[in-house]
């Protein structure tokens, strides 16, 4: 197996190519991680934005699934628990979509 990686040192890109067998795989990957420097020089908010976007995108199918669970509970005769599950699924979806806006608003407050 050929593993290729790169890292930046003193503003210069250095490429590592390693032929690894099963025994040395962990060592080679650990070596590349230990000798790497961050390639992104932005702040933590910019670095975390892709993760935030993934979580916002995952909120829809998860809340959809819980809404289906709520309707199934209603069909099974447990109306109160079904309504509660549907309400919390919708609230959770809306909340996850609004979290970045809420934090932006809080950070904009001048003390």
C-alpha positions in Angstrom: 0.0 0.0 0.0 1.3 3.4 -0.9 0.5 6.3 1.5 1.2 9.8 0.4 1.0 12.8 2.6 2.3 16.3 2.8 3.0 19.0 5.3 4.4 22.6 5.4 7.6 23.5 7.1 9.0 27.0 6.8 6.5 27.9 4.1 7.6 25.0 1.9 5.5 21.9 1.1 7.2 18.6 1.8 5.7 15.4 0.4 6.0 12.0 2.1 5.5 8.8 0.1 5.6 5.6 2.1 5.2 2.0 1.0 3.6 0.3 4.0 2.8 -3.2 4.9 0.2 -4.1 7.6 2.7 -4.0 10.4 4.1 -0.5 9.6 0.8 1.2 8.7 0.2 2.6 12.2 3.8 3.8 12.5 3.8 5.6 9.2 0.5 7.4 9.7 1.6 8.4 13.3 4.9 9.7 11.9 3.2 11.9 9.3 0.8 13.3 11.9 3.5 14.0 14.4 5.7 15.8 11.9 2.9 17.9 10.4 2.1 21.5 11.0 -1.4 23.1 10.4 -2.0 24.1 6.8 -4.8 26.4 7.7 -3.9 29.7 9.4 -7.4 30.9 10.0 -9.2 31.3 13.3 -11.0 28.4 15.1 -14.4 29.7 13.9 -13.4 29.3 10.3 -11.9 25.9 10.9 -15.0 24.6 12.6 -17.5 25.9 10.0 -17.5 22.7 7.9 -18.4 20.7 11.0 -21.2 23.1 11.8 -22.5 22.8 8.3 -22.5 19.0 8.5 -24.4 19.1 11.8 -27.0 21.5 10.4 -27.4 19.2 7.4 -27.7 16.1 9.6 -30.4 17.7 11.7 -33.1 17.3 9.0 -32.9 13.6 8.5 -32.6 12.9 12.2 -35.6 15.1 13.1 -37.5 13.5 10.2 -36.8 10.1 11.7 -38.0 11.2 15.1 -41.2 12.7 13.6 -41.9 9.3 11.9 -41.4 7.7 15.3 -43.9 10.1 16.9 -46.5 9.4 14.2 -46.0 5.7 14.7 -46.5 6.1 18.5 -49.7 8.0 17.7 -50.8 5.1 15.4 -50.1 2.6 18.2 -52.4 4.5 20.6 -49.9 6.5 22.6 -51.0 9.9 21.4 -49.5 12.0 24.2 -46.0 10.5 23.7 -46.3 10.8 20.0 -47.2 14.5 20.1 -44.3 15.0 22.5 -41.8 13.3 20.2 -43.0 15.3 17.2 -42.9 18.6 19.1 -39.4 17.9 20.4 -38.1 16.8 16.9 -39.4 20.0 15.3 -38.0 22.1 18.1 -34.6 20.4 18.0 -34.4 20.9 14.2 -35.3 24.6 14.5 -32.9 25.0 17.4 -30.0 23.5 15.6 -30.6 25.7 12.6 -30.7 28.8 14.8 -27.6 28.1 17.0 -25.1 29.9 14.8 -27.4 33.0 14.5 -27.9 33.0 18.3 -24.1 32.9 18.9 -23.5 35.6 16.3 -26.0 37.8 18.0 -24.6 37.2 21.5 -21.0 37.9 20.2 -22.2 41.2 18.7 -23.4 42.6 22.0 -21.0 45.3 23.2 -20.4 45.4 27.0 
